[in-house]
Amino acid sequence: MINGNYALEAGLVPAKDALGLESATNNPYANILVTTPALANDPRIKALAKDLTSPQVAEFIRKQYNGSVIPVAPQS
């Protein structure tokens, strides 16, 4: 078992080469954007959070990684 980033670096395509994949739904190991309380309202952090959840970034990730990286789900 290896993380997807190591598989990608090794030239593997996790979406097709993996023997098994974990679900993205309610996955406790998803990456999240975290900051200190002092920077929580920083416009740069807010802009990054907005960009990470944008349809444009999601589409880039889908095209660039062909299902091997799952874009962030927008928060409601």
PyMOL Python script that loads the backbone (N, CA, C, O; Angstrom):
from pymol import cmd

cmd.read_pdbstr("""\
ATOM      1  N   MET A   1       0.849  -1.156   0.000  1.00  0.00           N
ATOM      2  CA  MET A   1       0.000   0.000   0.000  1.00  0.00           C
ATOM      3  C   MET A   1       0.900   1.226   0.000  1.00  0.00           C
ATOM      4  O   MET A   1       1.797   1.355   0.832  1.00  0.00           O
ATOM      5  N   ILE A   2       0.642   2.135  -0.959  1.00  0.00           N
ATOM      6  CA  ILE A   2       1.389   3.395  -1.022  1.00  0.00           C
ATOM      7  C   ILE A   2       0.421   4.536  -1.313  1.00  0.00           C
ATOM      8  O   ILE A   2      -0.671   4.332  -1.843  1.00  0.00           O
ATOM      9  N   ASN A   3       0.846   5.727  -0.956  1.00  0.00           N
ATOM     10  CA  ASN A   3       0.057   6.916  -1.270  1.00  0.00           C
ATOM     11  C   ASN A   3       0.115   7.185  -2.764  1.00  0.00           C
ATOM     12  O   ASN A   3       1.082   6.831  -3.438  1.00  0.00           O
ATOM     13  N   GLY A   4      -0.933   7.816  -3.268  1.00  0.00           N
ATOM     14  CA  GLY A   4      -1.028   8.104  -4.691  1.00  0.00           C
ATOM     15  C   GLY A   4       0.124   8.924  -5.227  1.00  0.00           C
ATOM     16  O   GLY A   4       0.560   8.704  -6.357  1.00  0.00           O
ATOM     17  N   ASN A   5       0.633   9.874  -4.438  1.00  0.00           N
ATOM     18  CA  ASN A   5       1.727  10.706  -4.933  1.00  0.00           C
ATOM     19  C   ASN A   5       2.976   9.878  -5.224  1.00  0.00           C
ATOM     20  O   ASN A   5       3.703  10.172  -6.173  1.00  0.00           O
ATOM     21  N   TYR A   6       3.234   8.843  -4.417  1.00  0.00           N
ATOM     22  CA  TYR A   6       4.394   7.989  -4.669  1.00  0.00           C
ATOM     23  C   TYR A   6       4.174   7.136  -5.908  1.00  0.00           C
ATOM     24  O   TYR A   6       5.108   6.900  -6.674  1.00  0.00           O
ATOM     25  N   ALA A   7       2.954   6.676  -6.106  1.00  0.00           N
ATOM     26  CA  ALA A   7       2.635   5.903  -7.307  1.00  0.00           C
ATOM     27  C   ALA A   7       2.822   6.767  -8.548  1.00  0.00           C
ATOM     28  O   ALA A   7       3.393   6.313  -9.540  1.00  0.00           O
ATOM     29  N   LEU A   8       2.345   8.003  -8.500  1.00  0.00           N
ATOM     30  CA  LEU A   8       2.498   8.906  -9.640  1.00  0.00           C
ATOM     31  C   LEU A   8       3.970   9.168  -9.937  1.00  0.00           C
ATOM     32  O   LEU A   8       4.377   9.165 -11.099  1.00  0.00           O
ATOM     33  N   GLU A   9       4.775   9.394  -8.896  1.00  0.00           N
ATOM     34  CA  GLU A   9       6.208   9.629  -9.078  1.00  0.00           C
ATOM     35  C   GLU A   9       6.905   8.424  -9.689  1.00  0.00           C
ATOM     36  O   GLU A   9       7.907   8.574 -10.388  1.00  0.00           O
ATOM     37  N   ALA A  10       6.383   7.232  -9.433  1.00  0.00           N
ATOM     38  CA  ALA A  10       6.971   6.003  -9.971  1.00  0.00           C
ATOM     39  C   ALA A  10       6.456   5.692 -11.374  1.00  0.00           C
ATOM     40  O   ALA A  10       6.810   4.664 -11.952  1.00  0.00           O
ATOM     41  N   GLY A  11       5.622   6.576 -11.922  1.00  0.00           N
ATOM     42  CA  GLY A  11       5.103   6.363 -13.264  1.00  0.00           C
ATOM     43  C   GLY A  11       3.866   5.484 -13.322  1.00  0.00           C
ATOM     44  O   GLY A  11       3.422   5.106 -14.407  1.00  0.00           O
ATOM     45  N   LEU A  12       3.308   5.158 -12.171  1.00  0.00           N
ATOM     46  CA  LEU A  12       2.082   4.357 -12.139  1.00  0.00           C
ATOM     47  C   LEU A  12       0.868   5.279 -12.271  1.00  0.00           C
ATOM     48  O   LEU A  12       0.948   6.474 -11.988  1.00  0.00           O
ATOM     49  N   VAL A  13      -0.235   4.713 -12.698  1.00  0.00           N
ATOM     50  CA  VAL A  13      -1.498   5.444 -12.782  1.00  0.00           C
ATOM     51  C   VAL A  13      -2.444   4.790 -11.785  1.00  0.00           C
ATOM     52  O   VAL A  13      -3.068   3.776 -12.095  1.00  0.00           O
ATOM     53  N   PRO A  14      -2.557   5.366 -10.582  1.00  0.00           N
ATOM     54  CA  PRO A  14      -3.357   4.728  -9.543  1.00  0.00           C
ATOM     55  C   PRO A  14      -4.776   4.367  -9.976  1.00  0.00           C
ATOM     56  O   PRO A  14      -5.303   3.333  -9.565  1.00  0.00           O
ATOM     57  N   ALA A  15      -5.394   5.203 -10.797  1.00  0.00           N
ATOM     58  CA  ALA A  15      -6.772   4.934 -11.213  1.00  0.00           C
ATOM     59  C   ALA A  15      -6.892   3.656 -12.031  1.00  0.00           C
ATOM     60  O   ALA A  15      -7.967   3.058 -12.078  1.00  0.00           O
ATOM     61  N   LYS A  16      -5.790   3.216 -12.688  1.00  0.00           N
ATOM     62  CA  LYS A  16      -5.878   1.984 -13.479  1.00  0.00           C
ATOM     63  C   LYS A  16      -4.926   0.889 -13.002  1.00  0.00           C
ATOM     64  O   LYS A  16      -5.188  -0.291 -13.240  1.00  0.00           O
ATOM     65  N   ASP A  17      -3.840   1.245 -12.343  1.00  0.00           N
ATOM     66  CA  ASP A  17      -2.853   0.247 -11.924  1.00  0.00           C
ATOM     67  C   ASP A  17      -3.100  -0.315 -10.527  1.00  0.00           C
ATOM     68  O   ASP A  17      -2.530  -1.346 -10.169  1.00  0.00           O
ATOM     69  N   ALA A  18      -3.932   0.338  -9.743  1.00  0.00           N
ATOM     70  CA  ALA A  18      -4.157  -0.091  -8.357  1.00  0.00           C
ATOM     71  C   ALA A  18      -4.942  -1.398  -8.295  1.00  0.00           C
ATOM     72  O   ALA A  18      -5.829  -1.644  -9.113  1.00  0.00           O
ATOM     73  N   LEU A  19      -4.609  -2.216  -7.329  1.00  0.00           N
ATOM     74  CA  LEU A  19      -5.387  -3.429  -7.073  1.00  0.00           C
ATOM     75  C   LEU A  19      -6.676  -3.087  -6.341  1.00  0.00           C
ATOM     76  O   LEU A  19      -7.660  -3.822  -6.425  1.00  0.00           O
ATOM     77  N   GLY A  20      -6.666  -1.977  -5.627  1.00  0.00           N
ATOM     78  CA  GLY A  20      -7.845  -1.510  -4.910  1.00  0.00           C
ATOM     79  C   GLY A  20      -7.709  -0.032  -4.633  1.00  0.00           C
ATOM     80  O   GLY A  20      -6.597   0.479  -4.492  1.00  0.00           O
ATOM     81  N   LEU A  21      -8.819   0.653  -4.555  1.00  0.00           N
ATOM     82  CA  LEU A  21      -8.824   2.085  -4.260  1.00  0.00           C
ATOM     83  C   LEU A  21      -9.791   2.358  -3.120  1.00  0.00           C
ATOM     84  O   LEU A  21     -10.854   1.743  -3.036  1.00  0.00           O
ATOM     85  N   GLU A  22      -9.416   3.290  -2.235  1.00  0.00           N
ATOM     86  CA  GLU A  22     -10.336   3.649  -1.163  1.00  0.00           C
ATOM     87  C   GLU A  22     -11.346   4.670  -1.680  1.00  0.00           C
ATOM     88  O   GLU A  22     -11.072   5.400  -2.632  1.00  0.00           O
ATOM     89  N   SER A  23     -12.479   4.712  -1.062  1.00  0.00           N
ATOM     90  CA  SER A  23     -13.547   5.624  -1.455  1.00  0.00           C
ATOM     91  C   SER A  23     -13.189   7.057  -1.081  1.00  0.00           C
ATOM     92  O   SER A  23     -12.577   7.306  -0.042  1.00  0.00           O
ATOM     93  N   ALA A  24     -13.574   7.984  -1.931  1.00  0.00           N
ATOM     94  CA  ALA A  24     -13.369   9.402  -1.624  1.00  0.00           C
ATOM     95  C   ALA A  24     -14.467   9.932  -0.706  1.00  0.00           C
ATOM     96  O   ALA A  24     -14.265  10.921  -0.002  1.00  0.00           O
ATOM     97  N   THR A  25     -15.610   9.289  -0.709  1.00  0.00           N
ATOM     98  CA  THR A  25     -16.742   9.733   0.100  1.00  0.00           C
ATOM     99  C   THR A  25     -16.472   9.500   1.584  1.00  0.00           C
ATOM    100  O   THR A  25     -16.180   8.381   2.006  1.00  0.00           O
ATOM    101  N   ASN A  26     -16.572  10.563   2.362  1.00  0.00           N
ATOM    102  CA  ASN A  26     -16.348  10.504   3.817  1.00  0.00           C
ATOM    103  C   ASN A  26     -15.002   9.895   4.198  1.00  0.00           C
ATOM    104  O   ASN A  26     -14.883   9.246   5.237  1.00  0.00           O
ATOM    105  N   ASN A  27     -14.004  10.102   3.368  1.00  0.00           N
ATOM    106  CA  ASN A  27     -12.679   9.546   3.628  1.00  0.00           C
ATOM    107  C   ASN A  27     -11.985  10.351   4.731  1.00  0.00           C
ATOM    108  O   ASN A  27     -11.792  11.556   4.575  1.00  0.00           O
ATOM    109  N   PRO A  28     -11.608   9.715   5.832  1.00  0.00           N
ATOM    110  CA  PRO A  28     -10.966  10.451   6.927  1.00  0.00           C
ATOM    111  C   PRO A  28      -9.526  10.856   6.612  1.00  0.00           C
ATOM    112  O   PRO A  28      -8.903  11.568   7.399  1.00  0.00           O
ATOM    113  N   TYR A  29      -8.992  10.413   5.473  1.00  0.00           N
ATOM    114  CA  TYR A  29      -7.605  10.711   5.129  1.00  0.00           C
ATOM    115  C   TYR A  29      -7.486  11.754   4.029  1.00  0.00           C
ATOM    116  O   TYR A  29      -6.407  11.922   3.461  1.00  0.00           O
ATOM    117  N   ALA A  30      -8.559  12.451   3.719  1.00  0.00           N
ATOM    118  CA  ALA A  30      -8.513  13.496   2.697  1.00  0.00           C
ATOM    119  C   ALA A  30      -7.641  14.649   3.183  1.00  0.00           C
ATOM    120  O   ALA A  30      -7.578  14.929   4.380  1.00  0.00           O
ATOM    121  N   ASN A  31      -6.975  15.308   2.252  1.00  0.00           N
ATOM    122  CA  ASN A  31      -6.197  16.494   2.590  1.00  0.00           C
ATOM    123  C   ASN A  31      -7.145  17.667   2.783  1.00  0.00           C
ATOM    124  O   ASN A  31      -8.147  17.790   2.079  1.00  0.00           O
ATOM    125  N   ILE A  32      -6.824  18.521   3.734  1.00  0.00           N
ATOM    126  CA  ILE A  32      -7.651  19.695   4.000  1.00  0.00           C
ATOM    127  C   ILE A  32      -6.765  20.929   4.108  1.00  0.00           C
ATOM    128  O   ILE A  32      -5.573  20.830   4.398  1.00  0.00           O
ATOM    129  N   LEU A  33      -7.355  22.076   3.876  1.00  0.00           N
ATOM    130  CA  LEU A  33      -6.652  23.345   4.020  1.00  0.00           C
ATOM    131  C   LEU A  33      -6.789  23.801   5.470  1.00  0.00           C
ATOM    132  O   LEU A  33      -7.898  23.955   5.982  1.00  0.00           O
ATOM    133  N   VAL A  34      -5.658  24.013   6.120  1.00  0.00           N
ATOM    134  CA  VAL A  34      -5.641  24.401   7.535  1.00  0.00           C
ATOM    135  C   VAL A  34      -4.760  25.634   7.689  1.00  0.00           C
ATOM    136  O   VAL A  34      -3.749  25.784   7.002  1.00  0.00           O
ATOM    137  N   THR A  35      -5.157  26.506   8.593  1.00  0.00           N
ATOM    138  CA  THR A  35      -4.365  27.688   8.896  1.00  0.00           C
ATOM    139  C   THR A  35      -4.436  27.964  10.398  1.00  0.00           C
ATOM    140  O   THR A  35      -5.194  27.323  11.126  1.00  0.00           O
ATOM    141  N   THR A  36      -3.657  28.902  10.833  1.00  0.00           N
ATOM    142  CA  THR A  36      -3.726  29.315  12.236  1.00  0.00           C
ATOM    143  C   THR A  36      -4.933  30.238  12.412  1.00  0.00           C
ATOM    144  O   THR A  36      -5.386  30.847  11.443  1.00  0.00           O
ATOM    145  N   PRO A  37      -5.456  30.348  13.627  1.00  0.00           N
ATOM    146  CA  PRO A  37      -6.579  31.273  13.852  1.00  0.00           C
ATOM    147  C   PRO A  37      -6.247  32.706  13.424  1.00  0.00           C
ATOM    148  O   PRO A  37      -7.119  33.431  12.947  1.00  0.00           O
ATOM    149  N   ALA A  38      -5.006  33.105  13.594  1.00  0.00           N
ATOM    150  CA  ALA A  38      -4.610  34.465  13.240  1.00  0.00           C
ATOM    151  C   ALA A  38      -4.732  34.733  11.738  1.00  0.00           C
ATOM    152  O   ALA A  38      -4.934  35.875  11.327  1.00  0.00           O
ATOM    153  N   LEU A  39      -4.609  33.686  10.920  1.00  0.00           N
ATOM    154  CA  LEU A  39      -4.687  33.865   9.467  1.00  0.00           C
ATOM    155  C   LEU A  39      -6.018  33.419   8.872  1.00  0.00           C
ATOM    156  O   LEU A  39      -6.192  33.450   7.654  1.00  0.00           O
ATOM    157  N   ALA A  40      -6.944  33.013   9.706  1.00  0.00           N
ATOM    158  CA  ALA A  40      -8.212  32.465   9.213  1.00  0.00           C
ATOM    159  C   ALA A  40      -8.970  33.435   8.312  1.00  0.00           C
ATOM    160  O   ALA A  40      -9.657  33.003   7.386  1.00  0.00           O
ATOM    161  N   ASN A  41      -8.858  34.726   8.564  1.00  0.00           N
ATOM    162  CA  ASN A  41      -9.563  35.714   7.744  1.00  0.00           C
ATOM    163  C   ASN A  41      -8.649  36.437   6.765  1.00  0.00           C
ATOM    164  O   ASN A  41      -9.044  37.434   6.160  1.00  0.00           O
ATOM    165  N   ASP A  42      -7.431  35.939   6.609  1.00  0.00           N
ATOM    166  CA  ASP A  42      -6.486  36.534   5.666  1.00  0.00           C
ATOM    167  C   ASP A  42      -7.047  36.380   4.244  1.00  0.00           C
ATOM    168  O   ASP A  42      -7.446  35.281   3.860  1.00  0.00           O
ATOM    169  N   PRO A  43      -7.082  37.455   3.469  1.00  0.00           N
ATOM    170  CA  PRO A  43      -7.633  37.377   2.117  1.00  0.00           C
ATOM    171  C   PRO A  43      -6.910  36.361   1.226  1.00  0.00           C
ATOM    172  O   PRO A  43      -7.519  35.781   0.327  1.00  0.00           O
ATOM    173  N   ARG A  44      -5.632  36.149   1.470  1.00  0.00           N
ATOM    174  CA  ARG A  44      -4.892  35.162   0.664  1.00  0.00           C
ATOM    175  C   ARG A  44      -5.375  33.750   0.957  1.00  0.00           C
ATOM    176  O   ARG A  44      -5.495  32.935   0.042  1.00  0.00           O
ATOM    177  N   ILE A  45      -5.652  33.450   2.222  1.00  0.00           N
ATOM    178  CA  ILE A  45      -6.166  32.131   2.604  1.00  0.00           C
ATOM    179  C   ILE A  45      -7.566  31.944   2.030  1.00  0.00           C
ATOM    180  O   ILE A  45      -7.891  30.880   1.503  1.00  0.00           O
ATOM    181  N   LYS A  46      -8.389  32.978   2.133  1.00  0.00           N
ATOM    182  CA  LYS A  46      -9.748  32.899   1.585  1.00  0.00           C
ATOM    183  C   LYS A  46      -9.711  32.691   0.071  1.00  0.00           C
ATOM    184  O   LYS A  46     -10.505  31.922  -0.470  1.00  0.00           O
ATOM    185  N   ALA A  47      -8.789  33.376  -0.616  1.00  0.00           N
ATOM    186  CA  ALA A  47      -8.661  33.215  -2.070  1.00  0.00           C
ATOM    187  C   ALA A  47      -8.205  31.801  -2.418  1.00  0.00           C
ATOM    188  O   ALA A  47      -8.709  31.202  -3.367  1.00  0.00           O
ATOM    189  N   LEU A  48      -7.259  31.269  -1.659  1.00  0.00           N
ATOM    190  CA  LEU A  48      -6.790  29.900  -1.899  1.00  0.00           C
ATOM    191  C   LEU A  48      -7.919  28.898  -1.695  1.00  0.00           C
ATOM    192  O   LEU A  48      -8.101  27.992  -2.508  1.00  0.00           O
ATOM    193  N   ALA A  49      -8.676  29.058  -0.615  1.00  0.00           N
ATOM    194  CA  ALA A  49      -9.800  28.156  -0.347  1.00  0.00           C
ATOM    195  C   ALA A  49     -10.827  28.220  -1.474  1.00  0.00           C
ATOM    196  O   ALA A  49     -11.359  27.194  -1.897  1.00  0.00           O
ATOM    197  N   LYS A  50     -11.098  29.419  -1.954  1.00  0.00           N
ATOM    198  CA  LYS A  50     -12.051  29.584  -3.058  1.00  0.00           C
ATOM    199  C   LYS A  50     -11.522  28.912  -4.322  1.00  0.00           C
ATOM    200  O   LYS A  50     -12.262  28.210  -5.011  1.00  0.00           O
ATOM    201  N   ASP A  51     -10.248  29.127  -4.625  1.00  0.00           N
ATOM    202  CA  ASP A  51      -9.658  28.524  -5.825  1.00  0.00           C
ATOM    203  C   ASP A  51      -9.649  27.002  -5.750  1.00  0.00           C
ATOM    204  O   ASP A  51      -9.952  26.331  -6.737  1.00  0.00           O
ATOM    205  N   LEU A  52      -9.305  26.455  -4.591  1.00  0.00           N
ATOM    206  CA  LEU A  52      -9.239  24.995  -4.450  1.00  0.00           C
ATOM    207  C   LEU A  52     -10.586  24.321  -4.678  1.00  0.00           C
ATOM    208  O   LEU A  52     -10.641  23.159  -5.081  1.00  0.00           O
ATOM    209  N   THR A  53     -11.670  25.045  -4.423  1.00  0.00           N
ATOM    210  CA  THR A  53     -13.007  24.471  -4.594  1.00  0.00           C
ATOM    211  C   THR A  53     -13.680  24.922  -5.888  1.00  0.00           C
ATOM    212  O   THR A  53     -14.868  24.672  -6.093  1.00  0.00           O
ATOM    213  N   SER A  54     -12.924  25.585  -6.757  1.00  0.00           N
ATOM    214  CA  SER A  54     -13.517  26.095  -7.995  1.00  0.00           C
ATOM    215  C   SER A  54     -13.691  24.989  -9.034  1.00  0.00           C
ATOM    216  O   SER A  54     -12.928  24.024  -9.052  1.00  0.00           O
ATOM    217  N   PRO A  55     -14.684  25.132  -9.886  1.00  0.00           N
ATOM    218  CA  PRO A  55     -14.873  24.161 -10.971  1.00  0.00           C
ATOM    219  C   PRO A  55     -13.669  24.108 -11.914  1.00  0.00           C
ATOM    220  O   PRO A  55     -13.360  23.053 -12.467  1.00  0.00           O
ATOM    221  N   GLN A  56     -12.986  25.249 -12.098  1.00  0.00           N
ATOM    222  CA  GLN A  56     -11.829  25.283 -12.991  1.00  0.00           C
ATOM    223  C   GLN A  56     -10.688  24.416 -12.456  1.00  0.00           C
ATOM    224  O   GLN A  56     -10.062  23.674 -13.213  1.00  0.00           O
ATOM    225  N   VAL A  57     -10.422  24.507 -11.166  1.00  0.00           N
ATOM    226  CA  VAL A  57      -9.358  23.693 -10.567  1.00  0.00           C
ATOM    227  C   VAL A  57      -9.758  22.223 -10.580  1.00  0.00           C
ATOM    228  O   VAL A  57      -8.926  21.356 -10.849  1.00  0.00           O
ATOM    229  N   ALA A  58     -11.015  21.939 -10.295  1.00  0.00           N
ATOM    230  CA  ALA A  58     -11.489  20.550 -10.337  1.00  0.00           C
ATOM    231  C   ALA A  58     -11.309  19.964 -11.731  1.00  0.00           C
ATOM    232  O   ALA A  58     -10.875  18.820 -11.872  1.00  0.00           O
ATOM    233  N   GLU A  59     -11.638  20.735 -12.755  1.00  0.00           N
ATOM    234  CA  GLU A  59     -11.489  20.252 -14.135  1.00  0.00           C
ATOM    235  C   GLU A  59     -10.016  20.043 -14.476  1.00  0.00           C
ATOM    236  O   GLU A  59      -9.669  19.053 -15.120  1.00  0.00           O
ATOM    237  N   PHE A  60      -9.140  20.965 -14.050  1.00  0.00           N
ATOM    238  CA  PHE A  60      -7.703  20.800 -14.286  1.00  0.00           C
ATOM    239  C   PHE A  60      -7.207  19.501 -13.657  1.00  0.00           C
ATOM    240  O   PHE A  60      -6.476  18.741 -14.292  1.00  0.00           O
ATOM    241  N   ILE A  61      -7.603  19.246 -12.414  1.00  0.00           N
ATOM    242  CA  ILE A  61      -7.170  18.029 -11.718  1.00  0.00           C
ATOM    243  C   ILE A  61      -7.672  16.791 -12.449  1.00  0.00           C
ATOM    244  O   ILE A  61      -6.924  15.829 -12.617  1.00  0.00           O
ATOM    245  N   ARG A  62      -8.921  16.803 -12.883  1.00  0.00           N
ATOM    246  CA  ARG A  62      -9.470  15.649 -13.613  1.00  0.00           C
ATOM    247  C   ARG A  62      -8.690  15.382 -14.898  1.00  0.00           C
ATOM    248  O   ARG A  62      -8.361  14.236 -15.204  1.00  0.00           O
ATOM    249  N   LYS A  63      -8.394  16.451 -15.652  1.00  0.00           N
ATOM    250  CA  LYS A  63      -7.670  16.298 -16.922  1.00  0.00           C
ATOM    251  C   LYS A  63      -6.213  15.916 -16.697  1.00  0.00           C
ATOM    252  O   LYS A  63      -5.683  15.043 -17.385  1.00  0.00           O
ATOM    253  N   GLN A  64      -5.571  16.561 -15.742  1.00  0.00           N
ATOM    254  CA  GLN A  64      -4.139  16.349 -15.497  1.00  0.00           C
ATOM    255  C   GLN A  64      -3.846  14.964 -14.933  1.00  0.00           C
ATOM    256  O   GLN A  64      -2.836  14.354 -15.285  1.00  0.00           O
ATOM    257  N   TYR A  65      -4.718  14.462 -14.062  1.00  0.00           N
ATOM    258  CA  TYR A  65      -4.415  13.237 -13.327  1.00  0.00           C
ATOM    259  C   TYR A  65      -5.310  12.054 -13.683  1.00  0.00           C
ATOM    260  O   TYR A  65      -5.180  10.985 -13.086  1.00  0.00           O
ATOM    261  N   ASN A  66      -6.209  12.224 -14.635  1.00  0.00           N
ATOM    262  CA  ASN A  66      -7.027  11.119 -15.160  1.00  0.00           C
ATOM    263  C   ASN A  66      -7.610  10.215 -14.080  1.00  0.00           C
ATOM    264  O   ASN A  66      -7.538   8.991 -14.194  1.00  0.00           O
ATOM    265  N   GLY A  67      -8.181  10.795 -13.049  1.00  0.00           N
ATOM    266  CA  GLY A  67      -8.818  10.001 -12.009  1.00  0.00           C
ATOM    267  C   GLY A  67      -7.898   9.532 -10.898  1.00  0.00           C
ATOM    268  O   GLY A  67      -8.364   8.918  -9.938  1.00  0.00           O
ATOM    269  N   SER A  68      -6.608   9.804 -11.002  1.00  0.00           N
ATOM    270  CA  SER A  68      -5.662   9.373  -9.972  1.00  0.00           C
ATOM    271  C   SER A  68      -5.618  10.326  -8.787  1.00  0.00           C
ATOM    272  O   SER A  68      -5.159   9.953  -7.707  1.00  0.00           O
ATOM    273  N   VAL A  69      -6.088  11.550  -8.979  1.00  0.00           N
ATOM    274  CA  VAL A  69      -6.210  12.532  -7.904  1.00  0.00           C
ATOM    275  C   VAL A  69      -7.654  13.010  -7.941  1.00  0.00           C
ATOM    276  O   VAL A  69      -8.185  13.302  -9.012  1.00  0.00           O
ATOM    277  N   ILE A  70      -8.284  13.090  -6.794  1.00  0.00           N
ATOM    278  CA  ILE A  70      -9.685  13.473  -6.720  1.00  0.00           C
ATOM    279  C   ILE A  70      -9.772  14.925  -6.270  1.00  0.00           C
ATOM    280  O   ILE A  70      -9.227  15.279  -5.225  1.00  0.00           O
ATOM    281  N   PRO A  71     -10.453  15.774  -7.049  1.00  0.00           N
ATOM    282  CA  PRO A  71     -10.561  17.177  -6.649  1.00  0.00           C
ATOM    283  C   PRO A  71     -11.351  17.334  -5.355  1.00  0.00           C
ATOM    284  O   PRO A  71     -12.148  16.475  -4.978  1.00  0.00           O
ATOM    285  N   VAL A  72     -11.108  18.445  -4.697  1.00  0.00           N
ATOM    286  CA  VAL A  72     -11.803  18.746  -3.446  1.00  0.00           C
ATOM    287  C   VAL A  72     -13.291  18.949  -3.708  1.00  0.00           C
ATOM    288  O   VAL A  72     -13.691  19.467  -4.750  1.00  0.00           O
ATOM    289  N   ALA A  73     -14.086  18.537  -2.758  1.00  0.00           N
ATOM    290  CA  ALA A  73     -15.529  18.769  -2.844  1.00  0.00           C
ATOM    291  C   ALA A  73     -15.829  20.118  -2.217  1.00  0.00           C
ATOM    292  O   ALA A  73     -15.396  20.381  -1.095  1.00  0.00           O
ATOM    293  N   PRO A  74     -16.556  20.973  -2.908  1.00  0.00           N
ATOM    294  CA  PRO A  74     -16.895  22.279  -2.317  1.00  0.00           C
ATOM    295  C   PRO A  74     -17.670  22.109  -1.015  1.00  0.00           C
ATOM    296  O   PRO A  74     -18.498  21.207  -0.887  1.00  0.00           O
ATOM    297  N   GLN A  75     -17.398  22.972  -0.064  1.00  0.00           N
ATOM    298  CA  GLN A  75     -18.102  22.942   1.220  1.00  0.00           C
ATOM    299  C   GLN A  75     -19.368  23.767   1.102  1.00  0.00           C
ATOM    300  O   GLN A  75     -19.373  24.819   0.463  1.00  0.00           O
ATOM    301  N   SER A  76     -20.439  23.292   1.716  1.00  0.00           N
ATOM    302  CA  SER A  76     -21.691  24.054   1.662  1.00  0.00           C
ATOM    303  C   SER A  76     -21.897  24.848   2.928  1.00  0.00           C
ATOM    304  O   SER A  76     -22.900  25.550   3.061  1.00  0.00           O
TER     305      SER A  76
END
""", "prot")
cmd.dss("prot")
cmd.show_as("cartoon", "prot")
cmd.util.cbc("prot")
cmd.orient("prot")
